[in-house]
Amino acid sequence: MNPHSRRRFLAGSALAATAAGLGLSVPGRLLAAAAEPPVGPLLTRPIPSSGQRLPVIGAGTSGSYDVAFDSPEYAQLQETVKRFFEGGGSVIDTSPNYGRSDEVVGRLLAEGGWRSKAFLATKIAADSAEAAKEQWAQSLRRLRTDKVELLQVHNLRDWRRQLPYARELQAQGRTKYVGVTHYTDAGLPELEAILRGEKLDFIQIHYSVNATGAAKTVLPLAQDKGVAVIVNRAFDDGRLFARVGDAPLPGWAAELGVDSWAQLFLKFAISHPAVTVVIPATGKPHRQVDQLKAGRGPLLSQAQQQELVQRFSA
């Protein structure tokens, strides 16, 4: 066996062994993908307000990280997070609204010694100044840290009061960046107004092959204003996988090194020049390996992006 083939065999065998130990069933397609050596490092994009570069594939935690400690799901997350950081990821996005996710993220980072590698993003989701202060203190305890890289106002909730509070914490060195988030088209008009009237480091918004409303105004405006963009719901909460079923990938996908629909959906999002990072959520190690692959290799051309939009808007 030549060295290249041996590396592929060992990588696939390692994933299979890990999956077996965690009681997982991994599709052969993903085992084959995991066995392929990475094609270069993860693509990075700069945060416009600082120039700091972030890997384009991050990790969301909604749902996937809301698990009981010492459960089989937590054991899977330990391996998932290991593969995330070893694969070049850094951005982990969580929220006090995601059940136990904050606590789980904090414990995972502490156990694995990953905190120094993490670009940790969390949120304020409160309706008063006092509630925000209490929530922030609780978030730090749960995350086992004294500061975060990014603090966001969750779904624009009470943003006129909470965004200034986030800026206060930024001035104190408790967060490096501040921003606002939303997750549906209903939030786009207000996001546009905030982008025009407020100084932000980040916005977080949904953008996918079947939900491209953000590309009309918000994404170009963020790019013009020098605001980094985090994309959530790139899979439309999993609905896109139900739509494609067993359908084959477009013929040109192989030219981009893409061998799964998940990779293609993620690569679509990061192909927009305004997008800094996309944050798919998973608690499965083999899916984490698959998702990270989307951050390597060529991006989609305008024609390829349009082909996907037309297919999924039909």
N, C-alpha and C positions, 0 to 999 in steps of 0.2 A: 504494500500500500504506500503510495507516494505521500509526502508531507501534507499536501493540500487535501487529499482525500481523507487522510487520517484526522486532520483538524475538523472536517465536516462530520465525520463519523462520531468523534468524541463529543462534539457539541450537541448533536442530536441525541446521543446516548445519555448525556448528562440531563437534558431536559426530560427525556422519557423516564429516567430513574427518579428525578425529582417529582414528576407528576405521579408516578406510582406510589412513592412514599407519602404523598399527600392525598392519595385516593382519587386522583384526577384521571380523566380520560382525555387525551390530547389527540385531535385529528391528525392523521398522517400528513396532511398538507402543511400543517403548522410545524410538525416535527421536521419536515424537509426544509421549510423556510428557516427554522431556527438553526439547522445544521449548516446553512450557507454562511460563510464568513461575512461580516459587515462590509459594505462598500464605502470605506472612508468614515470619517467622524460624522456625528449628527450636525446638520446644518444649524447655524446660529443666526440670530438677528439682533441688532442693537436696540436697546431702550433709548428712544430719541432724547430724553431729558438728561441722560448721563453718558451714553455710549456703551454702557455695560452690555455684554452680549449674553443672550439666553439661548439654550437649545430649543428648537422649534416644537419638539414634542414634550409636553409636560404631563402631569397626572392630576385628574380631578378626583374627588373623594366622596361625592354625593352618592349615597346608597352603598357603594362598594366597600367603604371603610367603616360603615356603621355596623360593626360586628362585636360579639362578645369576646373578651380577652380569653386566651387559652382554648379557644374553640378551633375546629378544623378550618373554619374560614380565616381565623387570625393566622394560623400556620401558613395558609396559602398567601396571605398578605405579606408575611415576613419574606417569603421567597420572591413575591412580586416586586416588593420595594428593593430588594437586593438586585434583581435584574434591571430595575429602572435605573438605579444609580450606576451600576457597573456598565450599563449600556449607554451612559452619557447623559441621562436626564438630570434635571435639577429642580424644575418648577413644580411644586405641590400646592394645590389650591384647596382650601377647606373653608369651613364656616361653623359658627356656633349653632346654626340652624340644621346642621347635618347629623343630628343624633349624637352618637358617640365618636364621630369621626375625628374631632379635635383630640380627644383623649387617645384614640388609637394611633393617630399620626404622631403625637408626642412620644408615646411609648415605642413605636417602631423606630423613630429617629434616634432615640436614646439607646435602645438595645443594639442597633446596628452601627452606632457611631456615625450616623449620616448627617447630623445637623449641620456640620460645616460645609457639606456639599449641597445642601438644600437651599433653594430660593423659596422661602416659605411665605405663602400668601393666605391671609384670612380676611374676615369681614366684620363689620359692625352691622347688626340687625336689631335696631332699638328705636323706640319712639320718644325718648326723653334723654336729657343730658345725664341724669343719674343712672338710668338703665344702661346707657352706653358705657359709662365708667365701670359699673359693676360687671358688665359683660366682657369688657376688655381685660379686666383683672382676671376673670375666670378663664378666658381664652389663653392667657399667658401661662396660668397654672396648668391647664390641661395640655398645652403644647410643650410644656417643660422648657420654656425659653423666657428671656427677658426682653426680646424684641423680635420683630418679624421684618421680612424684606418688603412686603407690600400689604397695606391695609386698605380695604375697599368698602365702600358703602353698599350694602347688599340690596340689590333690586331697587335702587334709588330711594330706599326707605328713609323718610325724614332727612333727605340729603342736605337740605339747607342748614340744618343744625349739625348733622353728623360729619359732613365734609370739613367744616372748620375745626371740629374736634380732632379729626384725623390729621389735619395740618398741625394742630398743637402737638400731637404725639410725634409727628415728623420733626418738628423743631426741637423736641426733646431727645431725638435720636432713638425713639422707640420703634419707628418704622422708617425705612429708607424712601419708600415711594407711597403715594396715595392714588386712589382711583375710585370709580363707581362701576356697578354692574347691573345688567338686566339679562333676561333670557328669552324674551318673546318680541315679536314685532310691535306689540303695544307700547314697549318702552323706547322705541326708536325716535319718535319726535322729541321726547324730553331729553334723551341722550344727545341729540343734535343741539338742542338749546343749551345744554350744560357745556358741551364742547365749545360752543361759540362764546360762552360767557364766563367760564371758569378755567383756571390753570390746573391741569391734571397731568399725572405721569402715565396713568393707565386707564383704559376702559375695558370692560369684559362684556361680550355680547355673543349671541348665537349666530352661526353662519354655517350653512351646509348646502349640499347640492339641491335640496328641495326647499331651502329657506334662504334666499339671497337678498332679502330686503335691505340688509345692512350695507350692501355694496352700492346702493343707489346714492346715499348721502353720507351716512355715518362713517364708513370705512375711508372714503376719500378725504373727509373732513379731518378725521383723526390723523391721517398721514400728513395733511397740510399743516395741522396744528402741532405736529411733533409729539403725538401721544401714542404710546405703545398699546397694542390690541391683543387681548387674550380671547380666544374663541372657545365657547362652550357648546355643547349639544351638536357636535359635528356629525353624530350618528342619528340625530333626531330622537334621542332617548331609545335607540335600538330599533326604531320603526323602519329605518332604511334597510336593515338586514332582512326583515320580514318581506320587504318589497322585492329584493333581488333574489331571495331564495337560493336556488342552485344555478341561477343564470351565470353564464361564463363572463369573465371580465372582457372589456373591450380589447380588440386585437393589439392595440398599441400599448397596453399596460405593461407588457413584458419589456418593452423598450425602456421603460422608466424603472425597471427593477421591481415592479409591483406584482405581487402574487396573491393578494387577498382584497376583498372589498373594503375591509377596514382600512388598510393602507391607502387605498384609492380615495376614500372619503376624507381621510386626514390630509393626504397630499393635495386634494382639492382646496382645502381651507388654507393651508400654508402657501399655496401658489398665489394668493392675493398678496400684493406687495405691502399692504398696510398691516398684515397680520404678523404678530411677533411670535406667538406661541399658541398651540391648540392643546386642550387639556381633557382628553378622553379619560373616563373613569373605568377601572377594571380591578378586580381582586383576584384575577387568574394569571399565574406566571406566564403561560404560553401566549395569552393574549397580549401581555405586556411586551413580550419579545416581538410579536407581530406588529404592534403599534409603533414601536421604536424604529422599525425598518422604514416607516413612512418618512422619517426625517433624513433619510439618506438618498443619494441619487438625484436625478433630474426632477424638476418640477413640471407641472402640466402647462402646456401651451394655452394660449387664449382659445384656440379652436377646440382643444380637448376639454377645457373647462366648459365651454359653451355646449359641447355635445352632451356632457353629463347633466347640465342644467336642463336642457331640452328633454332629455330622457326622463328625468325625475319630476319635471313640472307637468308632464303630460297627464 
